[in-house]
Amino acid sequence: MKLVGRQGTRLELRLVGYHHPDDRYDPWDSNTLLVAVRVLTPDGSWDVVDPCLTTWEAGHLIQWLAALGGRPDLLGGRLNEPNVTFTARASAGADDAITVEASFELELRPPWLGSGNLAVELDVDRHQLTAAAADLKADLAAYPQRGDDPTL
């Protein structure tokens, strides 16, 4: 998925594999995905691959992105791994724009960041959100959920 903010920021996420491809029994380990992350901000850019989503979290993120245009309050807070957090709000002054904020912590922090965490704001239109959901859904099709979601 790719989100390009009107202010020049950029976020790309690609699912690139299972973190533990041979584990088919542990509900957490067998469903943790490796995610390639690329971020561009005015302060710098970075690329990292990190096991920061599970299959069901990726599914929730897809649903959130697809529905975001009508309800920017659908998802907030952390995922299982606290490395990345997504929130959203309506953009000021633009009817079709949503501001998505991605916050990066721990292993997903850029190497050039001294201390603290980094939040990247992306002012995007609803079409980008729909396209990002479709891209992430296509990625997730290659990595089906193994067993039941233990968070339910």
Backbone as a printed PyTorch tensor [residue, N CA C, xyz], in Angstrom:
tensor([[[  0.8360,  -1.1740,   0.0000],
         [  0.0000,   0.0000,   0.0000],
         [  0.8750,   1.2290,   0.0000]],

        [[  0.3530,   2.2830,  -0.5620],
         [  1.1260,   3.5220,  -0.6350],
         [  0.1950,   4.6920,  -0.3360]],

        [[  0.6210,   5.5610,   0.5590],
         [ -0.0750,   6.8110,   0.8380],
         [  0.9130,   7.9430,   0.6180]],

        [[  0.5290,   8.9010,  -0.2250],
         [  1.3720,  10.0550,  -0.5050],
         [  0.6170,  11.2870,  -0.0450]],

        [[  1.1600,  11.9650,   0.9640],
         [  0.5090,  13.1410,   1.5150],
         [  0.6880,  14.3560,   0.6250]],

        [[ -0.2520,  15.2430,   0.6950],
         [ -0.1960,  16.4770,  -0.0970],
         [  1.0010,  17.3390,   0.2830]],

        [[  1.5230,  17.1510,   1.4810],
         [  2.6580,  17.9380,   1.9480],
         [  4.0000,  17.2720,   1.6350]],

        [[  3.9800,  16.2010,   0.8190],
         [  5.2170,  15.5560,   0.4050],
         [  5.6290,  14.3520,   1.2310]],

        [[  4.8890,  14.0270,   2.2690],
         [  5.1990,  12.8370,   3.0510],
         [  4.7220,  11.6000,   2.3010]],

        [[  5.3150,  10.4700,   2.6450],
         [  4.9870,   9.2210,   1.9440],
         [  5.1440,   8.0460,   2.9030]],

        [[  4.2250,   7.0920,   2.7970],
         [  4.2870,   5.8640,   3.5780],
         [  3.9580,   4.7040,   2.6620]],

        [[  4.8240,   3.7060,   2.6580],
         [  4.5780,   2.4790,   1.9090],
         [  4.7120,   1.2960,   2.8550]],

        [[  3.7560,   0.3690,   2.7740],
         [  3.8060,  -0.8850,   3.5270],
         [  3.5960,  -2.0220,   2.5480]],

        [[  4.4460,  -3.0310,   2.6160],
         [  4.2750,  -4.2480,   1.8130],
         [  4.4560,  -5.4490,   2.7170]],

        [[  3.5600,  -6.3980,   2.5840],
         [  3.6980,  -7.6570,   3.3210],
         [  4.6410,  -8.5360,   2.5170]],

        [[  5.7290,  -8.9950,   3.1550],
         [  6.7540,  -9.7150,   2.4010],
         [  6.9600, -11.1610,   2.8530]],

        [[  6.2140, -11.6120,   3.8560],
         [  6.3400, -13.0060,   4.2700],
         [  5.8860, -13.2210,   5.6970]],

        [[  5.7770, -14.4840,   6.0520],
         [  5.5320, -14.8220,   7.4500],
         [  6.8450, -14.6770,   8.2160]],

        [[  6.7900, -14.1850,   9.4360],
         [  7.9870, -14.0870,  10.2580],
         [  8.5100, -15.4730,  10.6240]],

        [[  7.6030, -16.4060,  10.8540],
         [  7.9530, -17.7930,  11.1540],
         [  7.2310, -18.6890,  10.1340]],

        [[  7.7760, -18.8220,   8.9360],
         [  7.0510, -19.5300,   7.8750],
         [  6.8010, -21.0130,   8.1600]],

        [[  7.6120, -21.6360,   8.9900],
         [  7.4440, -23.0640,   9.2560],
         [  6.5480, -23.3650,  10.4570]],

        [[  6.1930, -22.3380,  11.2130],
         [  5.3390, -22.5450,  12.3870],
         [  3.8780, -22.4580,  11.9470]],

        [[  3.1550, -23.5420,  12.0980],
         [  1.7530, -23.5630,  11.6860],
         [  0.7930, -23.7550,  12.8640]],

        [[  1.3210, -23.7870,  14.0910],
         [  0.4770, -24.1330,  15.2270],
         [  0.2920, -23.0050,  16.2320]],

        [[  1.3430, -22.2820,  16.5680],
         [  1.1970, -21.1860,  17.5140],
         [  0.4210, -20.0600,  16.8320]],

        [[ -0.7160, -19.6440,  17.3940],
         [ -1.5550, -18.6620,  16.7060],
         [ -0.8680, -17.3180,  16.4990]],

        [[  0.0250, -16.9320,  17.3830],
         [  0.7220, -15.6500,  17.2190],
         [  1.8990, -15.7790,  16.2600]],

        [[  2.7980, -16.7090,  16.5450],
         [  3.9890, -16.8430,  15.6990],
         [  3.6370, -17.2170,  14.2680]],

        [[  2.6730, -18.0680,  14.0820],
         [  2.3500, -18.5140,  12.7210],
         [  1.6350, -17.4420,  11.9060]],

        [[  1.1360, -16.4050,  12.5450],
         [  0.3990, -15.3480,  11.8470],
         [  1.0970, -13.9940,  11.8510]],

        [[  2.3040, -13.9280,  12.4020],
         [  3.0390, -12.6690,  12.3830],
         [  3.6910, -12.4940,  11.0160]],

        [[  3.5050, -11.3080,  10.4520],
         [  3.9860, -11.0210,   9.1050],
         [  5.1740, -10.0660,   9.1220]],

        [[  6.0950, -10.2910,   8.1990],
         [  7.1760,  -9.3390,   7.9570],
         [  6.6220,  -8.2390,   7.0580]],

        [[  6.8510,  -6.9980,   7.4580],
         [  6.3250,  -5.8540,   6.7340],
         [  7.4900,  -4.9650,   6.3090]],

        [[  7.5720,  -4.7030,   5.0060],
         [  8.5610,  -3.7550,   4.4960],
         [  7.9370,  -2.3670,   4.5810]],

        [[  8.6090,  -1.4760,   5.2880],
         [  8.1030,  -0.1290,   5.5150],
         [  9.0710,   0.8560,   4.8720]],

        [[  8.5230,   1.7950,   4.1270],
         [  9.3080,   2.9010,   3.5480],
         [  8.5870,   4.1850,   3.9090]],

        [[  9.3250,   5.1280,   4.4970],
         [  8.7360,   6.3920,   4.9200],
         [  9.5960,   7.5430,   4.4030]],

        [[  8.9330,   8.5810,   3.9230],
         [  9.6020,   9.8050,   3.4950],
         [  8.9540,  10.9650,   4.2360]],

        [[  9.7670,  11.7410,   4.9280],
         [  9.3030,  12.9190,   5.6600],
         [ 10.2090,  14.0890,   5.2960]],

        [[  9.8310,  15.3080,   5.6430],
         [ 10.7350,  16.4430,   5.4200],
         [ 12.0470,  16.3100,   6.1980]],

        [[ 12.0260,  15.5330,   7.2860],
         [ 13.2250,  15.3600,   8.1090],
         [ 14.1550,  14.2660,   7.6110]],

        [[ 13.6730,  13.3810,   6.7550],
         [ 14.4900,  12.2830,   6.2640],
         [ 13.6190,  11.1160,   5.8290]],

        [[ 14.2750,  10.0840,   5.3470],
         [ 13.5480,   8.8900,   4.9080],
         [ 14.2500,   7.6630,   5.4530]],

        [[ 13.5210,   6.5370,   5.4520],
         [ 14.1010,   5.2770,   5.8870],
         [ 13.2780,   4.1130,   5.3840]],

        [[ 13.9510,   2.9790,   5.3310],
         [ 13.3540,   1.7060,   4.9470],
         [ 13.6930,   0.6950,   6.0300]],

        [[ 12.7370,  -0.1600,   6.3560],
         [ 12.9710,  -1.1930,   7.3440],
         [ 12.0150,  -2.3500,   7.0640]],

        [[ 12.4260,  -3.5570,   7.4310],
         [ 11.5360,  -4.7180,   7.4100],
         [ 11.4020,  -5.1750,   8.8520]],

        [[ 10.1420,  -5.3120,   9.3100],
         [  9.8990,  -5.6220,  10.7130],
         [  8.6560,  -6.4970,  10.8320]],

        [[  8.6280,  -7.4270,  11.7890],
         [  7.4310,  -8.2450,  12.0180],
         [  6.4170,  -7.4790,  12.8740]],

        [[  5.7540,  -6.4890,  12.2840],
         [  4.9370,  -5.5700,  13.0740],
         [  3.4310,  -5.7310,  12.8880]],

        [[  2.9780,  -6.7050,  12.1050],
         [  1.5450,  -6.9610,  11.9380],
         [  1.2760,  -8.4550,  11.9660]],

        [[  0.1080,  -8.8120,  12.4580],
         [ -0.3700, -10.1870,  12.3050],
         [ -1.3360, -10.2080,  11.1210]],

        [[ -1.6960, -11.3970,  10.6930],
         [ -2.6250, -11.5100,   9.5620],
         [ -3.9510, -10.8350,   9.8790]],

        [[ -4.4440, -11.0130,  11.1180],
         [ -5.7380, -10.4090,  11.4380],
         [ -5.6250,  -8.8980,  11.5970]],

        [[ -4.4820,  -8.3990,  12.0730],
         [ -4.3000,  -6.9500,  12.1450],
         [ -4.2300,  -6.3480,  10.7510]],

        [[ -3.5700,  -7.0320,   9.8360],
         [ -3.5390,  -6.5570,   8.4540],
         [ -4.9620,  -6.5040,   7.8990]],

        [[ -5.7680,  -7.5120,   8.2070],
         [ -7.1660,  -7.5100,   7.7790],
         [ -7.9460,  -6.3530,   8.3680]],

        [[ -7.7260,  -6.0600,   9.6550],
         [ -8.4000,  -4.9220,  10.2930],
         [ -7.9480,  -3.6040,   9.6570]],

        [[ -6.6550,  -3.4950,   9.3500],
         [ -6.1310,  -2.2900,   8.7190],
         [ -6.7490,  -2.0980,   7.3420]],

        [[ -6.9160,  -3.1640,   6.5870],
         [ -7.5620,  -3.0980,   5.2750],
         [ -8.9930,  -2.5770,   5.4140]],

        [[ -9.7410,  -3.1450,   6.3490],
         [-11.1260,  -2.7060,   6.5630],
         [-11.1840,  -1.2360,   6.9810]],

        [[-10.2700,  -0.8430,   7.8440],
         [-10.2380,   0.5470,   8.3070],
         [ -9.9520,   1.4970,   7.1590]],

        [[ -8.9290,   1.1850,   6.3560],
         [ -8.5910,   2.0500,   5.2240],
         [ -9.7590,   2.1760,   4.2550]],

        [[-10.4300,   1.0550,   3.9860],
         [-11.5460,   1.0580,   3.0420],
         [-12.7240,   1.8850,   3.5600]],

        [[-12.9490,   1.8550,   4.8700],
         [-14.0950,   2.5530,   5.4520],
         [-13.7660,   3.9700,   5.9200]],

        [[-12.5240,   4.3410,   5.8780],
         [-12.0630,   5.5730,   6.5100],
         [-12.7270,   6.8390,   5.9810]],

        [[-13.0560,   6.8820,   4.7290],
         [-13.6530,   8.0830,   4.1690],
         [-14.8910,   8.5450,   4.9010]],

        [[-15.6970,   7.6240,   5.3920],
         [-16.9250,   7.9940,   6.0760],
         [-16.7930,   8.1240,   7.5790]],

        [[-15.8400,   7.4130,   8.1770],
         [-15.7150,   7.3950,   9.6400],
         [-14.2490,   7.3560,  10.0670]],

        [[-13.6050,   8.5110,  10.1810],
         [-12.1930,   8.4990,  10.5560],
         [-11.9260,   8.0540,  11.9930]],

        [[-12.9610,   7.7190,  12.7470],
         [-12.7720,   7.2800,  14.1210],
         [-12.7570,   5.7560,  14.2550]],

        [[-12.7370,   5.0280,  13.1520],
         [-12.8940,   3.5790,  13.2010],
         [-11.7630,   2.8440,  13.8950]],

        [[-10.5640,   3.3460,  13.8540],
         [ -9.4440,   2.6430,  14.4730],
         [ -8.5070,   3.6490,  15.0910]],

        [[ -8.1210,   3.3800,  16.2690],
         [ -7.1170,   4.1920,  16.9270],
         [ -6.3630,   3.3020,  17.8830]],

        [[ -5.2140,   3.7310,  18.2900],
         [ -4.4540,   2.9420,  19.2410],
         [ -3.4560,   2.0330,  18.5750]],

        [[ -2.8930,   1.1740,  19.3850],
         [ -1.7880,   0.3240,  18.9450],
         [ -2.2820,  -0.9900,  18.3560]],

        [[ -1.4140,  -1.5660,  17.5710],
         [ -1.6100,  -2.9280,  17.1000],
         [ -0.8960,  -3.8320,  18.1000]],

        [[ -0.8290,  -5.1200,  17.8310],
         [ -0.1790,  -6.0500,  18.7580],
         [  1.2450,  -5.6070,  19.0760]],

        [[  2.0080,  -5.3340,  18.0600],
         [  3.3570,  -4.8040,  18.2500],
         [  3.2220,  -3.2920,  18.3180]],

        [[  3.7900,  -2.6400,  19.3130],
         [  3.6010,  -1.1890,  19.4460],
         [  4.4460,  -0.3760,  18.4720]],

        [[  5.0400,  -1.0320,  17.4950],
         [  5.9670,  -0.3510,  16.5980],
         [  5.2990,   0.6690,  15.6970]],

        [[  4.0450,   0.4470,  15.3390],
         [  3.3430,   1.3790,  14.4640],
         [  1.9100,   1.5430,  14.9490]],

        [[  1.4490,   2.7850,  14.9180],
         [  0.0950,   3.1210,  15.3300],
         [ -0.5140,   3.9920,  14.2420]],

        [[ -1.7690,   3.7480,  13.9100],
         [ -2.4670,   4.5530,  12.9140],
         [ -3.6590,   5.2440,  13.5550]],

        [[ -3.8170,   6.5290,  13.2680],
         [ -5.0150,   7.2750,  13.6500],
         [ -5.3920,   8.1450,  12.4510]],

        [[ -6.5940,   8.7020,  12.4920],
         [ -7.0390,   9.5470,  11.3830],
         [ -8.0220,  10.5800,  11.8790]],

        [[ -8.1190,  11.6510,  11.0970],
         [ -9.1030,  12.7020,  11.3530],
         [ -9.3980,  13.4010,  10.0220]],

        [[-10.5190,  14.0910,   9.9710],
         [-10.8470,  14.8580,   8.7730],
         [ -9.8400,  15.9950,   8.6400]],

        [[ -9.3920,  16.2430,   7.4110],
         [ -8.4460,  17.3290,   7.1690],
         [ -9.1790,  18.6630,   7.1790]],

        [[ -8.5700,  19.6560,   7.7580],
         [ -9.1670,  20.9890,   7.7950],
         [ -9.1690,  21.5980,   6.4040]],

        [[-10.3200,  22.1230,   5.9970],
         [-10.4080,  22.8690,   4.7460],
         [-10.5100,  22.0490,   3.4770]],

        [[-10.5580,  20.7310,   3.5560],
         [-10.6610,  19.9180,   2.3430],
         [-11.7400,  18.8590,   2.5630]],

        [[-12.8020,  18.9280,   1.7720],
         [-13.9420,  18.0270,   1.9590],
         [-13.6010,  16.5610,   1.7490]],

        [[-12.7290,  16.2730,   0.7910],
         [-12.4430,  14.8690,   0.4730],
         [-11.1620,  14.3550,   1.1090]],

        [[-10.5400,  15.1620,   1.9700],
         [ -9.2290,  14.7760,   2.5170],
         [ -9.3450,  14.2540,   3.9420]],

        [[ -8.4970,  13.3040,   4.2370],
         [ -8.3580,  12.7090,   5.5620],
         [ -6.8780,  12.8180,   5.9290]],

        [[ -6.6060,  13.1530,   7.1780],
         [ -5.2250,  13.1350,   7.6560],
         [ -5.0110,  11.8310,   8.3980]],

        [[ -4.1210,  11.0110,   7.8690],
         [ -3.7310,   9.7570,   8.5030],
         [ -2.4010,  10.0200,   9.1940]],

        [[ -2.3290,   9.6500,  10.4650],
         [ -1.0760,   9.7910,  11.1930],
         [ -0.5330,   8.4060,  11.5020]],

        [[  0.6980,   8.1680,  11.0940],
         [  1.3960,   6.9210,  11.3980],
         [  2.5070,   7.2650,  12.3860]],

        [[  2.4870,   6.6250,  13.5500],
         [  3.5110,   6.8480,  14.5690],
         [  4.4070,   5.6240,  14.6380]],

        [[  5.6970,   5.8610,  14.7030],
         [  6.6890,   4.7910,  14.6760],
         [  7.4740,   4.7660,  15.9750]],

        [[  7.5860,   3.5740,  16.5520],
         [  8.3050,   3.3790,  17.7990],
         [  9.2390,   2.1730,  17.6730]],

        [[ 10.0840,   2.0110,  18.6620],
         [ 10.9690,   0.8530,  18.7990],
         [ 11.7080,   0.5530,  17.4990]],

        [[ 11.6090,  -0.6630,  16.9750],
         [ 12.3990,  -1.0580,  15.8030],
         [ 12.0100,  -0.3140,  14.5290]],

        [[ 10.8540,   0.3110,  14.5020],
         [ 10.4380,   1.0450,  13.3050],
         [ 10.8500,   2.5150,  13.3340]],

        [[ 11.5080,   2.9440,  14.3840],
         [ 11.9900,   4.3190,  14.4260],
         [ 13.1110,   4.4950,  13.4060]],

        [[ 13.1770,   5.6570,  12.7740],
         [ 14.2670,   5.8800,  11.8210],
         [ 15.6140,   5.9400,  12.5360]],

        [[ 16.6450,   5.4260,  11.9100],
         [ 17.9620,   5.3990,  12.5650],
         [ 18.5290,   6.7900,  12.8330]],

        [[ 18.1060,   7.7950,  12.0800],
         [ 18.6320,   9.1420,  12.2650],
         [ 17.9000,   9.9260,  13.3580]],

        [[ 16.8470,   9.3490,  13.9180],
         [ 16.1040,  10.0240,  14.9820],
         [ 16.8400,   9.8240,  16.3010]],

        [[ 17.2010,  10.8900,  16.9490],
         [ 17.9670,  10.7850,  18.1900],
         [ 17.2330,  10.0290,  19.2730]],

        [[ 16.1570,  10.5810,  19.7700],
         [ 15.3870,   9.9290,  20.8200],
         [ 13.9130,  10.2040,  20.5670]],

        [[ 13.0730,   9.5000,  21.2820],
         [ 11.6370,   9.6810,  21.1140],
         [ 11.1080,   8.8830,  19.9480]],

        [[  9.8980,   9.1810,  19.5630],
         [  9.2390,   8.4870,  18.4720],
         [  8.9010,   9.4950,  17.3870]],

        [[  8.4910,   9.0080,  16.2550],
         [  8.1990,   9.8800,  15.1300],
         [  6.7760,   9.6550,  14.6610]],

        [[  6.0480,  10.7230,  14.4310],
         [  4.7140,  10.6550,  13.8500],
         [  4.7460,  11.3570,  12.4960]],

        [[  4.2030,  10.6990,  11.4980],
         [  4.1580,  11.2450,  10.1470],
         [  2.7010,  11.4790,   9.7840]],

        [[  2.3810,  12.7080,   9.3820],
         [  1.0270,  13.0290,   8.9500],
         [  0.9580,  12.9960,   7.4350]],

        [[ -0.0990,  12.3590,   6.9360],
         [ -0.3130,  12.2500,   5.4970],
         [ -1.7170,  12.7430,   5.1850]],

        [[ -1.8230,  13.8900,   4.5240],
         [ -3.1180,  14.3850,   4.0760],
         [ -3.4050,  13.7330,   2.7300]],

        [[ -4.3770,  12.8350,   2.7210],
         [ -4.6670,  12.0570,   1.5110],
         [ -6.1480,  12.1680,   1.1660]],

        [[ -6.4640,  11.9140,  -0.0990],
         [ -7.8710,  11.8950,  -0.4810],
         [ -8.4300,  10.4880,  -0.3170]],

        [[ -9.7250,  10.3870,  -0.3560],
         [-10.3890,   9.1110,  -0.1010],
         [-10.0530,   8.0590,  -1.1490]],

        [[ -9.7880,   8.4830,  -2.3650],
         [ -9.4090,   7.5360,  -3.4180],
         [ -8.1140,   6.8110,  -3.0550]],

        [[ -7.1410,   7.5420,  -2.5080],
         [ -5.8760,   6.9110,  -2.0910],
         [ -6.1020,   5.8620,  -1.0110]],

        [[ -7.0230,   6.1480,  -0.0890],
         [ -7.3040,   5.1970,   0.9840],
         [ -7.9080,   3.9110,   0.4380]],

        [[ -8.8130,   4.0440,  -0.5230],
         [ -9.4260,   2.8730,  -1.1580],
         [ -8.3720,   2.0680,  -1.9140]],

        [[ -7.5030,   2.7560,  -2.6400],
         [ -6.4330,   2.0790,  -3.3840],
         [ -5.4520,   1.4050,  -2.4340]],

        [[ -5.1250,   2.0600,  -1.3170],
         [ -4.2040,   1.4680,  -0.3370],
         [ -4.8050,   0.2080,   0.2660]],

        [[ -6.1140,   0.2370,   0.5580],
         [ -6.7850,  -0.9490,   1.1010],
         [ -6.7310,  -2.0960,   0.0960]],

        [[ -6.9680,  -1.8070,  -1.1850],
         [ -6.9360,  -2.8420,  -2.2190],
         [ -5.5270,  -3.4180,  -2.3800]],

        [[ -4.5140,  -2.5620,  -2.3320],
         [ -3.1260,  -3.0310,  -2.4510],
         [ -2.7490,  -3.9430,  -1.2850]],

        [[ -3.1040,  -3.5310,  -0.0820],
         [ -2.7740,  -4.3330,   1.0950],
         [ -3.5500,  -5.6530,   1.0890]],

        [[ -4.7840,  -5.6120,   0.6170],
         [ -5.5880,  -6.8360,   0.5090],
         [ -4.9440,  -7.8150,  -0.4730]],

        [[ -4.4300,  -7.3050,  -1.5750],
         [ -3.7410,  -8.1620,  -2.5510],
         [ -2.4900,  -8.7840,  -1.9340]],

        [[ -1.7340,  -7.9960,  -1.1590],
         [ -0.5650,  -8.5370,  -0.4600],
         [ -0.9710,  -9.6400,   0.5120]],

        [[ -2.0320,  -9.3840,   1.2920],
         [ -2.4520, -10.3160,   2.3300],
         [ -2.9540, -11.6360,   1.7520]],

        [[ -3.4520, -11.6230,   0.5330],
         [ -3.9490, -12.8540,  -0.0990],
         [ -2.8610, -13.9280,  -0.1690]],

        [[ -1.6120, -13.5260,  -0.2360],
         [ -0.5000, -14.4790,  -0.2950],
         [ -0.1580, -15.0660,   1.0720]],

        [[ -0.7150, -14.4800,   2.1450],
         [ -0.3860, -14.9080,   3.5070],
         [ -1.6830, -15.0990,   4.3090]],

        [[ -2.4060, -16.1690,   4.0470],
         [ -3.6820, -16.3740,   4.7500],
         [ -3.4800, -16.6110,   6.2390]],

        [[ -4.5230, -16.2660,   6.9800],
         [ -4.5050, -16.4880,   8.4210],
         [ -4.4610, -17.9770,   8.7010]],

        [[ -3.5940, -18.3580,   9.6200],
         [ -3.4390, -19.7610,  10.0150],
         [ -4.1670, -19.9780,  11.3410]],

        [[ -5.2700, -20.6710,  11.3080],
         [ -6.0400, -20.9240,  12.5200],
         [ -6.8910, -19.7280,  12.9030]],

        [[ -7.3860, -19.7730,  14.1280],
         [ -8.2860, -18.7310,  14.6220],
         [ -7.5190, -17.5390,  15.1620]],

        [[ -8.1690, -16.3930,  15.1520],
         [ -7.6350, -15.1720,  15.7300],
         [ -7.7460, -15.2930,  17.2500]],

        [[ -6.6390, -15.3620,  17.9870],
         [ -6.7120, -15.5400,  19.4390],
         [ -7.1770, -14.2990,  20.1910]],

        [[ -7.3650, -13.1820,  19.5010],
         [ -7.8090, -11.9690,  20.1770],
         [ -9.3270, -11.8770,  20.2680]],

        [[-10.0310, -12.8070,  19.6020],
         [-11.5020, -12.7520,  19.6330],
         [-12.0510, -13.4640,  20.8250]]])
